[in-house]
């Protein structure tokens, strides 16, 4: 007849028994992986919340200009603009005169001056700046066979040959024998109308 101990061992389920390996038991050491080496220097913690300030950065230098610097720049710019304006103005004036008077500078007009002319056949006048010398050609009544040439002054200065010469007639005495006025470069020369010819005054 079985004892009580044997009956108790039969009742215990096998899942409650511990697993025991068969054979010799060998202990194995746990495998450890070496950690990556940490940097030797440590960053100091910052409590402001912003990026840490770089110790090697140079301080930012600020430059202030003396008051004479902007004044000098302004004056230089003003002089440059004035010179540029003068160059453009001179070029524009020369170009306009080229279109109007040509080269050499030539001016033509008709006028009744009492030299064998009339309203239907006025005298024709041509004023020319020929190499700086003012020359005036008169065709009385439009007739080239009785042409007269009046020599004017010699112009001087830079580009004297590019100065246009214009003619105007003014009847100061009211006798239908007007005087002739030649204008050039802001100057004028007057010719009196005497005995059918013009005489330089």
N, CA and C atoms as a LAMMPS dump frame, in Angstrom:
ITEM: TIMESTEP
0
ITEM: NUMBER OF ATOMS
603
ITEM: BOX BOUNDS ff ff ff
-5.0000000000000000e+02 5.0000000000000000e+02
-5.0000000000000000e+02 5.0000000000000000e+02
-5.0000000000000000e+02 5.0000000000000000e+02
ITEM: ATOMS id mol type element x y z
1 1 1 N 0.857 -1.176 0
2 1 2 C 0 0 0
3 1 3 C 0.897 1.23 0
4 2 1 N 0.605 2.22 -0.844
5 2 2 C 1.446 3.438 -1.004
6 2 3 C 1.299 4.326 0.199
7 3 1 N 2.415 4.935 0.487
8 3 2 C 2.413 5.852 1.606
9 3 3 C 1.839 7.189 1.208
10 4 1 N 1.604 8.036 2.227
11 4 2 C 1.015 9.363 1.97
12 4 3 C 1.963 10.256 1.201
13 5 1 N 3.277 10.077 1.423
14 5 2 C 4.28 10.92 0.714
15 5 3 C 4.273 10.589 -0.749
16 6 1 N 4.205 9.324 -1.085
17 6 2 C 4.218 8.911 -2.498
18 6 3 C 2.971 9.425 -3.176
19 7 1 N 1.825 9.38 -2.486
20 7 2 C 0.597 9.883 -3.097
21 7 3 C 0.692 11.372 -3.344
22 8 1 N 1.341 12.123 -2.447
23 8 2 C 1.456 13.57 -2.621
24 8 3 C 2.34 13.908 -3.812
25 9 1 N 3.437 13.106 -4.004
26 9 2 C 4.313 13.348 -5.146
27 9 3 C 3.6 13.045 -6.445
28 10 1 N 2.728 12.167 -6.468
29 10 2 C 1.996 11.846 -7.697
30 10 3 C 1.009 12.96 -8.043
31 11 1 N 0.452 13.603 -7.04
32 11 2 C -0.572 14.62 -7.287
33 11 3 C 0.055 15.901 -7.831
34 12 1 N 1.296 16.275 -7.447
35 12 2 C 1.924 17.535 -7.888
36 12 3 C 2.116 17.514 -9.399
37 13 1 N 1.628 18.526 -10.101
38 13 2 C 1.804 18.55 -11.578
39 13 3 C 3.25 18.778 -11.966
40 14 1 N 3.551 18.35 -13.19
41 14 2 C 4.939 18.454 -13.68
42 14 3 C 5.353 19.897 -13.954
43 15 1 N 4.377 20.772 -14.233
44 15 2 C 4.731 22.158 -14.539
45 15 3 C 5.279 22.875 -13.33
46 16 1 N 5.034 22.307 -12.167
47 16 2 C 5.539 22.947 -10.97
48 16 3 C 6.972 22.58 -10.684
49 17 1 N 7.511 21.601 -11.394
50 17 2 C 8.875 21.162 -11.173
51 17 3 C 9.858 22.114 -11.888
52 18 1 N 10.973 22.362 -11.274
53 18 2 C 11.978 23.22 -11.896
54 18 3 C 12.735 22.444 -12.943
55 19 1 N 13.137 23.187 -13.974
56 19 2 C 13.909 22.558 -15.056
57 19 3 C 15.347 22.436 -14.624
58 20 1 N 15.848 21.29 -14.756
59 20 2 C 17.226 21.025 -14.39
60 20 3 C 17.97 20.531 -15.602
61 21 1 N 19.055 21.256 -16.02
62 21 2 C 19.794 20.803 -17.221
63 21 3 C 20.492 19.493 -16.96
64 22 1 N 20.605 18.75 -18.022
65 22 2 C 21.244 17.44 -17.924
66 22 3 C 22.72 17.614 -18.17
67 23 1 N 23.509 16.964 -17.499
68 23 2 C 24.954 17.012 -17.702
69 23 3 C 25.58 18.064 -16.819
70 24 1 N 26.862 18.33 -17.19
71 24 2 C 27.627 19.293 -16.395
72 24 3 C 27.104 20.705 -16.603
73 25 1 N 27.033 21.435 -15.588
74 25 2 C 26.591 22.829 -15.68
75 25 3 C 27.811 23.737 -15.706
76 26 1 N 27.842 24.643 -16.71
77 26 2 C 28.964 25.592 -16.823
78 26 3 C 28.409 26.997 -16.723
79 27 1 N 29.062 27.746 -15.936
80 27 2 C 28.637 29.14 -15.784
81 27 3 C 29.277 30.004 -16.872
82 28 1 N 28.471 30.856 -17.526
83 28 2 C 28.967 31.755 -18.592
84 28 3 C 28.934 33.194 -18.084
85 29 1 N 30.025 33.876 -18.398
86 29 2 C 30.104 35.283 -17.966
87 29 3 C 29.285 36.157 -18.896
88 30 1 N 28.596 37.137 -18.403
89 30 2 C 27.802 38.025 -19.297
90 30 3 C 28.698 38.836 -20.237
91 31 1 N 28.224 38.94 -21.468
92 31 2 C 28.998 39.693 -22.48
93 31 3 C 28.68 41.167 -22.314
94 32 1 N 29.711 41.951 -22.175
95 32 2 C 29.519 43.409 -22.022
96 32 3 C 30.114 44.134 -23.215
97 33 1 N 29.371 45.086 -23.735
98 33 2 C 29.838 45.882 -24.881
99 33 3 C 30.492 47.15 -24.358
100 34 1 N 31.712 47.439 -24.835
101 34 2 C 32.372 48.66 -24.316
102 34 3 C 31.617 49.904 -24.764
103 35 1 N 31.46 50.876 -23.892
104 35 2 C 30.769 52.117 -24.204
105 35 3 C 31.664 53.044 -25.018
106 36 1 N 30.984 53.831 -25.825
107 36 2 C 31.754 54.828 -26.594
108 36 3 C 32.379 55.83 -25.639
109 37 1 N 33.612 56.19 -25.996
110 37 2 C 34.338 57.095 -25.097
111 37 3 C 33.711 58.477 -25.113
112 38 1 N 33.515 59.036 -24.012
113 38 2 C 32.947 60.369 -23.911
114 38 3 C 34.028 61.413 -24.166
115 39 1 N 33.629 62.592 -24.653
116 39 2 C 34.644 63.637 -24.856
117 39 3 C 35.263 64.024 -23.531
118 40 1 N 36.54 64.36 -23.666
119 40 2 C 37.285 64.649 -22.459
120 40 3 C 36.836 65.956 -21.814
121 41 1 N 36.454 66.952 -22.721
122 41 2 C 36.046 68.229 -22.146
123 41 3 C 34.536 68.257 -21.977
124 42 1 N 34.139 68.871 -20.977
125 42 2 C 32.719 68.987 -20.685
126 42 3 C 32.276 70.426 -20.908
127 43 1 N 31.068 70.575 -21.468
128 43 2 C 30.498 71.903 -21.657
129 43 3 C 29.834 72.342 -20.373
130 44 1 N 30.105 73.559 -20.046
131 44 2 C 29.499 74.076 -18.842
132 44 3 C 28.019 74.32 -19.076
133 45 1 N 27.198 73.922 -18.175
134 45 2 C 25.749 74.134 -18.372
135 45 3 C 25.42 75.619 -18.312
136 46 1 N 24.458 76.026 -19.13
137 46 2 C 23.998 77.405 -19.127
138 46 3 C 22.54 77.43 -18.709
139 47 1 N 22.247 78.425 -17.96
140 47 2 C 20.907 78.49 -17.368
141 47 3 C 20.025 79.533 -18.023
142 48 1 N 20.566 80.293 -19.018
143 48 2 C 19.751 81.353 -19.623
144 48 3 C 18.804 80.838 -20.676
145 49 1 N 19.004 79.653 -21.183
146 49 2 C 18.117 79.101 -22.206
147 49 3 C 18.601 79.352 -23.622
148 50 1 N 19.547 80.276 -23.826
149 50 2 C 20.076 80.568 -25.154
150 50 3 C 21.288 79.728 -25.443
151 51 1 N 21.852 79.873 -26.619
152 51 2 C 23.053 79.106 -26.962
153 51 3 C 24.22 79.576 -26.119
154 52 1 N 25.139 78.695 -25.813
155 52 2 C 26.3 79.096 -25.004
156 52 3 C 27.163 80.086 -25.758
157 53 1 N 27.669 81.055 -25.035
158 53 2 C 28.505 82.075 -25.675
159 53 3 C 29.858 81.489 -25.994
160 54 1 N 30.337 81.787 -27.246
161 54 2 C 31.627 81.258 -27.648
162 54 3 C 32.744 82.046 -27.01
163 55 1 N 33.654 81.321 -26.411
164 55 2 C 34.735 82.005 -25.718
165 55 3 C 35.769 82.539 -26.697
166 56 1 N 35.866 81.936 -27.933
167 56 2 C 36.91 82.321 -28.875
168 56 3 C 36.501 83.424 -29.836
169 57 1 N 35.265 83.913 -29.791
170 57 2 C 34.808 84.934 -30.729
171 57 3 C 35.369 86.287 -30.358
172 58 1 N 35.696 87.093 -31.461
173 58 2 C 36.207 88.439 -31.238
174 58 3 C 35.048 89.396 -31.02
175 59 1 N 35.234 90.407 -30.238
176 59 2 C 34.144 91.375 -30.023
177 59 3 C 33.873 92.178 -31.289
178 60 1 N 32.599 92.475 -31.553
179 60 2 C 32.198 93.223 -32.744
180 60 3 C 32.562 94.684 -32.555
181 61 1 N 33.303 95.238 -33.572
182 61 2 C 33.72 96.633 -33.499
183 61 3 C 32.751 97.501 -34.289
184 62 1 N 32.356 98.598 -33.756
185 62 2 C 31.466 99.538 -34.43
186 62 3 C 32.255 100.776 -34.815
187 63 1 N 31.976 101.272 -36.052
188 63 2 C 32.68 102.437 -36.571
189 63 3 C 31.714 103.614 -36.663
190 64 1 N 32.161 104.764 -36.306
191 64 2 C 31.376 105.993 -36.431
192 64 3 C 32.139 106.965 -37.308
193 65 1 N 31.423 107.577 -38.28
194 65 2 C 32.04 108.527 -39.198
195 65 3 C 32.062 109.914 -38.581
196 66 1 N 33.137 110.604 -38.93
197 66 2 C 33.218 112.009 -38.538
198 66 3 C 32.262 112.81 -39.413
199 67 1 N 31.771 113.946 -38.919
200 67 2 C 30.768 114.707 -39.653
201 67 3 C 31.298 115.24 -40.975
202 68 1 N 32.631 115.34 -41.111
203 68 2 C 33.187 115.854 -42.367
204 68 3 C 33.109 114.837 -43.503
205 69 1 N 32.974 113.553 -43.169
206 69 2 C 32.929 112.523 -44.218
207 69 3 C 31.668 112.655 -45.077
208 70 1 N 30.434 112.663 -44.5
209 70 2 C 29.253 112.836 -45.363
210 70 3 C 29.215 114.185 -46.062
211 71 1 N 29.746 115.24 -45.399
212 71 2 C 29.789 116.547 -46.056
213 71 3 C 30.704 116.508 -47.277
214 72 1 N 31.857 115.873 -47.14
215 72 2 C 32.784 115.76 -48.268
216 72 3 C 32.215 114.932 -49.402
217 73 1 N 31.53 113.836 -49.061
218 73 2 C 30.916 112.999 -50.097
219 73 3 C 29.835 113.779 -50.836
220 74 1 N 29.033 114.552 -50.099
221 74 2 C 27.973 115.35 -50.723
222 74 3 C 28.55 116.402 -51.657
223 75 1 N 29.612 117.079 -51.232
224 75 2 C 30.234 118.098 -52.071
225 75 3 C 30.838 117.486 -53.331
226 76 1 N 31.505 116.345 -53.185
227 76 2 C 32.096 115.682 -54.352
228 76 3 C 31.017 115.248 -55.336
229 77 1 N 29.902 114.714 -54.812
230 77 2 C 28.803 114.298 -55.69
231 77 3 C 28.191 115.498 -56.4
232 78 1 N 28.065 116.636 -55.698
233 78 2 C 27.493 117.838 -56.309
234 78 3 C 28.376 118.361 -57.427
235 79 1 N 29.686 118.423 -57.187
236 79 2 C 30.614 118.883 -58.227
237 79 3 C 30.583 117.959 -59.43
238 80 1 N 30.526 116.648 -59.172
239 80 2 C 30.47 115.683 -60.276
240 80 3 C 29.204 115.863 -61.107
241 81 1 N 28.076 116.073 -60.439
242 81 2 C 26.819 116.28 -61.161
243 81 3 C 26.843 117.567 -61.976
244 82 1 N 27.445 118.626 -61.429
245 82 2 C 27.532 119.893 -62.168
246 82 3 C 28.394 119.735 -63.416
247 83 1 N 29.54 119.081 -63.267
248 83 2 C 30.406 118.857 -64.426
249 83 3 C 29.712 117.995 -65.472
250 84 1 N 29.021 116.96 -65.006
251 84 2 C 28.305 116.089 -65.935
252 84 3 C 27.198 116.854 -66.657
253 85 1 N 26.489 117.735 -65.931
254 85 2 C 25.433 118.534 -66.555
255 85 3 C 26.011 119.488 -67.594
256 86 1 N 27.165 120.091 -67.302
257 86 2 C 27.793 121.003 -68.257
258 86 3 C 28.225 120.275 -69.524
259 87 1 N 28.754 119.07 -69.355
260 87 2 C 29.172 118.29 -70.532
261 87 3 C 27.968 117.94 -71.392
262 88 1 N 26.889 117.492 -70.741
263 88 2 C 25.686 117.123 -71.489
264 88 3 C 25.073 118.348 -72.166
265 89 1 N 25.064 119.494 -71.455
266 89 2 C 24.5 120.723 -72.023
267 89 3 C 25.299 121.185 -73.247
268 90 1 N 26.636 121.149 -73.141
269 90 2 C 27.476 121.556 -74.275
270 90 3 C 27.274 120.623 -75.457
271 91 1 N 27.195 119.334 -75.175
272 91 2 C 26.988 118.38 -76.269
273 91 3 C 25.619 118.594 -76.924
274 92 1 N 24.588 118.819 -76.107
275 92 2 C 23.247 119.044 -76.651
276 92 3 C 23.166 120.316 -77.475
277 93 1 N 23.846 121.386 -77.011
278 93 2 C 23.847 122.644 -77.772
279 93 3 C 24.542 122.479 -79.105
280 94 1 N 25.68 121.808 -79.117
281 94 2 C 26.403 121.58 -80.37
282 94 3 C 25.587 120.729 -81.328
283 95 1 N 24.95 119.711 -80.796
284 95 2 C 24.138 118.841 -81.657
285 95 3 C 22.955 119.605 -82.248
286 96 1 N 22.308 120.458 -81.421
287 96 2 C 21.185 121.255 -81.92
288 96 3 C 21.64 122.242 -82.995
289 97 1 N 22.793 122.886 -82.793
290 97 2 C 23.308 123.815 -83.8
291 97 3 C 23.71 123.097 -85.08
292 98 1 N 24.198 121.871 -84.942
293 98 2 C 24.53 121.091 -86.148
294 98 3 C 23.288 120.847 -86.987
295 99 1 N 22.177 120.537 -86.327
296 99 2 C 20.94 120.286 -87.062
297 99 3 C 20.371 121.567 -87.679
298 100 1 N 20.528 122.687 -86.971
299 100 2 C 19.889 123.934 -87.419
300 100 3 C 20.761 124.734 -88.385
301 101 1 N 22.065 124.823 -88.104
302 101 2 C 22.941 125.682 -88.904
303 101 3 C 23.968 124.921 -89.736
304 102 1 N 24.167 123.648 -89.44
305 102 2 C 25.131 122.861 -90.205
306 102 3 C 26.565 123.257 -89.903
307 103 1 N 27.497 122.705 -90.712
308 103 2 C 28.92 123.019 -90.598
309 103 3 C 29.475 123.306 -91.992
310 104 1 N 30.087 124.482 -92.226
311 104 2 C 30.221 125.604 -91.288
312 104 3 C 28.868 126.226 -90.969
313 105 1 N 28.81 126.911 -89.842
314 105 2 C 27.561 127.508 -89.389
315 105 3 C 27.069 128.523 -90.424
316 106 1 N 25.825 128.315 -90.883
317 106 2 C 25.262 129.152 -91.955
318 106 3 C 23.852 129.582 -91.578
319 107 1 N 23.564 130.869 -91.784
320 107 2 C 22.24 131.429 -91.498
321 107 3 C 21.784 132.22 -92.723
322 108 1 N 20.502 132.076 -93.114
323 108 2 C 19.957 132.773 -94.281
324 108 3 C 18.636 133.451 -93.922
325 109 1 N 18.409 134.605 -94.519
326 109 2 C 17.158 135.324 -94.309
327 109 3 C 16.921 136.289 -95.463
328 110 1 N 15.673 136.713 -95.616
329 110 2 C 15.287 137.713 -96.621
330 110 3 C 14.819 138.977 -95.917
331 111 1 N 15.124 140.141 -96.501
332 111 2 C 14.699 141.418 -95.923
333 111 3 C 14.691 142.485 -97.007
334 112 1 N 13.793 143.443 -96.824
335 112 2 C 13.74 144.602 -97.72
336 112 3 C 14.525 145.717 -97.052
337 113 1 N 15.648 146.092 -97.646
338 113 2 C 16.546 147.077 -97.033
339 113 3 C 16.752 148.31 -97.921
340 114 1 N 16.034 148.383 -99.043
341 114 2 C 16.165 149.542 -99.928
342 114 3 C 17.339 149.469 -100.859
343 115 1 N 17.874 148.254 -101.122
344 115 2 C 18.989 148.071 -102.046
345 115 3 C 18.481 147.364 -103.303
346 116 1 N 17.804 148.148 -104.177
347 116 2 C 17.275 147.6 -105.43
348 116 3 C 16.375 146.389 -105.171
349 117 1 N 15.572 146.489 -104.125
350 117 2 C 14.704 145.37 -103.77
351 117 3 C 13.303 145.891 -103.51
352 118 1 N 12.381 144.984 -103.277
353 118 2 C 10.99 145.317 -102.974
354 118 3 C 10.406 144.152 -102.188
355 119 1 N 9.135 144.296 -101.8
356 119 2 C 8.49 143.221 -101.049
357 119 3 C 8.353 141.958 -101.895
358 120 1 N 8.176 142.135 -103.202
359 120 2 C 8.086 140.957 -104.073
360 120 3 C 9.455 140.383 -104.396
361 121 1 N 10.493 141.214 -104.352
362 121 2 C 11.858 140.763 -104.61
363 121 3 C 12.778 141.273 -103.501
364 122 1 N 12.704 140.685 -102.316
365 122 2 C 13.55 141.148 -101.206
366 122 3 C 15.007 140.744 -101.418
367 123 1 N 15.86 141.398 -100.685
368 123 2 C 17.283 141.023 -100.721
369 123 3 C 17.502 139.755 -99.884
370 124 1 N 18.446 138.963 -100.316
371 124 2 C 18.753 137.706 -99.631
372 124 3 C 20.11 137.849 -98.947
373 125 1 N 20.173 137.42 -97.675
374 125 2 C 21.399 137.542 -96.885
375 125 3 C 21.824 136.168 -96.382
376 126 1 N 23.129 135.915 -96.431
377 126 2 C 23.712 134.661 -95.933
378 126 3 C 24.853 135.03 -94.985
379 127 1 N 24.757 134.585 -93.757
380 127 2 C 25.815 134.803 -92.765
381 127 3 C 26.505 133.472 -92.489
382 128 1 N 27.834 133.481 -92.601
383 128 2 C 28.612 132.25 -92.453
384 128 3 C 29.73 132.473 -91.439
385 129 1 N 29.903 131.501 -90.552
386 129 2 C 31.066 131.467 -89.663
387 129 3 C 32.086 130.55 -90.32
388 130 1 N 33.014 131.147 -91.029
389 130 2 C 33.993 130.385 -91.805
390 130 3 C 35.31 130.358 -91.034
391 131 1 N 35.563 129.236 -90.358
392 131 2 C 36.791 129.056 -89.565
393 131 3 C 36.965 130.16 -88.52
394 132 1 N 35.846 130.592 -87.917
395 132 2 C 35.899 131.608 -86.882
396 132 3 C 35.79 133.03 -87.397
397 133 1 N 35.753 133.223 -88.692
398 133 2 C 35.593 134.551 -89.28
399 133 3 C 34.162 134.732 -89.762
400 134 1 N 33.521 135.856 -89.341
401 134 2 C 32.147 136.144 -89.739
402 134 3 C 32.15 136.74 -91.139
403 135 1 N 31.41 136.099 -92.037
404 135 2 C 31.279 136.581 -93.419
405 135 3 C 29.786 136.715 -93.729
406 136 1 N 29.413 137.882 -94.303
407 136 2 C 28.012 138.156 -94.635
408 136 3 C 27.919 138.44 -96.129
409 137 1 N 27.066 137.695 -96.791
410 137 2 C 26.85 137.851 -98.23
411 137 3 C 25.466 138.433 -98.465
412 138 1 N 25.414 139.535 -99.273
413 138 2 C 24.136 140.17 -99.608
414 138 3 C 23.875 140.03 -101.11
415 139 1 N 22.67 139.584 -101.447
416 139 2 C 22.216 139.533 -102.84
417 139 3 C 21.09 140.556 -102.983
418 140 1 N 21.388 141.8 -103.42
419 140 2 C 20.355 142.853 -103.501
420 140 3 C 19.232 142.451 -104.452
421 141 1 N 18.015 142.473 -103.94
422 141 2 C 16.858 142.086 -104.753
423 141 3 C 16.918 140.641 -105.215
424 142 1 N 17.742 139.836 -104.578
425 142 2 C 17.896 138.43 -104.973
426 142 3 C 18.759 138.239 -106.194
427 143 1 N 19.465 139.286 -106.634
428 143 2 C 20.292 139.231 -107.842
429 143 3 C 21.735 138.922 -107.452
430 144 1 N 22.217 137.752 -107.858
431 144 2 C 23.573 137.335 -107.507
432 144 3 C 24.638 138.113 -108.261
433 145 1 N 24.284 138.777 -109.395
434 145 2 C 25.282 139.527 -110.163
435 145 3 C 25.723 140.8 -109.439
436 146 1 N 24.938 141.243 -108.465
437 146 2 C 25.298 142.43 -107.687
438 146 3 C 25.61 142.067 -106.225
439 147 1 N 26.149 140.899 -106.022
440 147 2 C 26.418 140.404 -104.663
441 147 3 C 27.477 141.256 -103.975
442 148 1 N 27.314 141.42 -102.686
443 148 2 C 28.273 142.134 -101.862
444 148 3 C 28.651 141.247 -100.682
445 149 1 N 29.904 141.352 -100.268
446 149 2 C 30.412 140.566 -99.14
447 149 3 C 30.902 141.522 -98.065
448 150 1 N 30.42 141.29 -96.835
449 150 2 C 30.844 142.111 -95.698
450 150 3 C 31.609 141.207 -94.734
451 151 1 N 32.833 141.615 -94.429
452 151 2 C 33.669 140.853 -93.511
453 151 3 C 33.411 141.306 -92.096
454 152 1 N 33.14 140.329 -91.221
455 152 2 C 32.898 140.622 -89.813
456 152 3 C 34.119 140.338 -88.968
457 153 1 N 33.978 140.339 -87.673
458 153 2 C 35.116 140.111 -86.766
459 153 3 C 35.582 138.657 -86.774
460 154 1 N 36.806 138.47 -86.299
461 154 2 C 37.377 137.143 -86.122
462 154 3 C 37.05 136.664 -84.712
463 155 1 N 36.383 135.527 -84.623
464 155 2 C 36.012 134.98 -83.318
465 155 3 C 37.186 134.221 -82.721
466 156 1 N 37.284 134.245 -81.397
467 156 2 C 38.374 133.548 -80.71
468 156 3 C 37.799 132.644 -79.626
469 157 1 N 38.66 131.796 -79.113
470 157 2 C 38.227 130.887 -78.054
471 157 3 C 38.037 129.473 -78.581
472 158 1 N 37.734 128.576 -77.645
473 158 2 C 37.533 127.173 -78.006
474 158 3 C 36.26 127.003 -78.823
475 159 1 N 36.365 126.226 -79.892
476 159 2 C 35.228 125.939 -80.781
477 159 3 C 34.622 127.231 -81.328
478 160 1 N 35.476 128.201 -81.642
479 160 2 C 34.969 129.467 -82.194
480 160 3 C 34.319 129.252 -83.555
481 161 1 N 34.746 128.236 -84.286
482 161 2 C 34.171 127.977 -85.607
483 161 3 C 32.789 127.335 -85.529
484 162 1 N 32.335 126.972 -84.303
485 162 2 C 31.018 126.348 -84.147
486 162 3 C 29.956 127.32 -83.644
487 163 1 N 30.32 128.597 -83.508
488 163 2 C 29.363 129.595 -83.022
489 163 3 C 28.481 130.042 -84.182
490 164 1 N 27.154 129.911 -84.067
491 164 2 C 26.274 130.368 -85.156
492 164 3 C 26.18 131.893 -85.206
493 165 1 N 26.021 132.427 -86.42
494 165 2 C 25.868 133.864 -86.635
495 165 3 C 24.476 134.101 -87.198
496 166 1 N 23.722 134.998 -86.569
497 166 2 C 22.374 135.327 -87.038
498 166 3 C 22.302 136.815 -87.379
499 167 1 N 21.355 137.176 -88.277
500 167 2 C 21.182 138.557 -88.741
501 167 3 C 19.782 139.061 -88.393
502 168 1 N 19.716 140.307 -87.977
503 168 2 C 18.445 140.968 -87.689
504 168 3 C 18.493 142.371 -88.295
505 169 1 N 17.338 142.857 -88.717
506 169 2 C 17.249 144.173 -89.352
507 169 3 C 16.272 145.025 -88.561
508 170 1 N 16.722 146.235 -88.164
509 170 2 C 15.923 147.125 -87.325
510 170 3 C 15.871 148.492 -88.006
511 171 1 N 14.642 148.952 -88.279
512 171 2 C 14.442 150.266 -88.923
513 171 3 C 14.251 151.297 -87.819
514 172 1 N 15.352 151.857 -87.337
515 172 2 C 15.29 152.811 -86.225
516 172 3 C 14.823 154.201 -86.668
517 173 1 N 15.048 154.556 -87.941
518 173 2 C 14.691 155.891 -88.432
519 173 3 C 13.342 155.908 -89.156
520 174 1 N 12.789 154.778 -89.465
521 174 2 C 11.517 154.715 -90.174
522 174 3 C 11.603 155.154 -91.627
523 175 1 N 12.764 155.038 -92.235
524 175 2 C 12.949 155.439 -93.639
525 175 3 C 13.061 154.233 -94.566
526 176 1 N 12.685 153.045 -94.084
527 176 2 C 12.732 151.805 -94.865
528 176 3 C 14.159 151.45 -95.281
529 177 1 N 15.135 151.958 -94.529
530 177 2 C 16.532 151.585 -94.71
531 177 3 C 17.071 151.09 -93.355
532 178 1 N 16.679 149.89 -92.967
533 178 2 C 17.04 149.402 -91.627
534 178 3 C 18.533 149.113 -91.504
535 179 1 N 19.032 149.157 -90.288
536 179 2 C 20.408 148.749 -90.025
537 179 3 C 20.458 147.227 -89.873
538 180 1 N 21.623 146.671 -90.111
539 180 2 C 21.811 145.214 -90.002
540 180 3 C 22.597 144.92 -88.723
541 181 1 N 22.085 143.967 -87.941
542 181 2 C 22.731 143.57 -86.682
543 181 3 C 23.121 142.104 -86.794
544 182 1 N 24.413 141.832 -86.642
545 182 2 C 24.927 140.454 -86.644
546 182 3 C 25.162 140.03 -85.196
547 183 1 N 24.57 138.923 -84.804
548 183 2 C 24.695 138.416 -83.436
549 183 3 C 25.405 137.068 -83.454
550 184 1 N 26.325 136.904 -82.498
551 184 2 C 27.081 135.644 -82.4
552 184 3 C 27.634 135.515 -80.991
553 185 1 N 27.404 134.406 -80.358
554 185 2 C 27.961 134.122 -79.03
555 185 3 C 27.634 135.15 -77.973
556 186 1 N 26.429 135.731 -77.979
557 186 2 C 26.073 136.728 -76.989
558 186 3 C 26.562 138.125 -77.32
559 187 1 N 27.276 138.31 -78.415
560 187 2 C 27.755 139.619 -78.856
561 187 3 C 26.999 140.025 -80.12
562 188 1 N 27.134 141.304 -80.477
563 188 2 C 26.497 141.787 -81.7
564 188 3 C 27.342 142.896 -82.33
565 189 1 N 27.239 142.951 -83.658
566 189 2 C 27.928 143.974 -84.441
567 189 3 C 26.884 144.664 -85.3
568 190 1 N 26.9 146.003 -85.321
569 190 2 C 25.893 146.772 -86.053
570 190 3 C 26.506 147.352 -87.332
571 191 1 N 25.686 147.298 -88.378
572 191 2 C 26.075 147.865 -89.677
573 191 3 C 25.029 148.907 -90.054
574 192 1 N 25.489 150.139 -90.289
575 192 2 C 24.584 151.222 -90.72
576 192 3 C 24.284 151.085 -92.203
577 193 1 N 23.056 151.434 -92.565
578 193 2 C 22.613 151.358 -93.964
579 193 3 C 22.792 152.751 -94.585
580 194 1 N 23.876 152.874 -95.365
581 194 2 C 24.2 154.174 -95.941
582 194 3 C 24.508 154.044 -97.439
583 195 1 N 23.774 154.816 -98.232
584 195 2 C 24.02 154.946 -99.667
585 195 3 C 24.041 153.573 -100.369
586 196 1 N 23.106 152.728 -100.011
587 196 2 C 22.934 151.443 -100.706
588 196 3 C 23.867 150.346 -100.256
589 197 1 N 24.639 150.579 -99.209
590 197 2 C 25.551 149.547 -98.682
591 197 3 C 25.469 149.582 -97.155
592 198 1 N 26 148.542 -96.547
593 198 2 C 26.086 148.484 -95.087
594 198 3 C 27.508 148.813 -94.667
595 199 1 N 27.61 149.684 -93.656
596 199 2 C 28.905 150.155 -93.158
597 199 3 C 29.015 149.769 -91.686
598 200 1 N 30.136 149.134 -91.335
599 200 2 C 30.347 148.712 -89.962
600 200 3 C 30.469 149.934 -89.057
601 201 1 N 29.723 149.938 -87.994
602 201 2 C 29.757 151.054 -87.056
603 201 3 C 30.879 150.879 -86.022
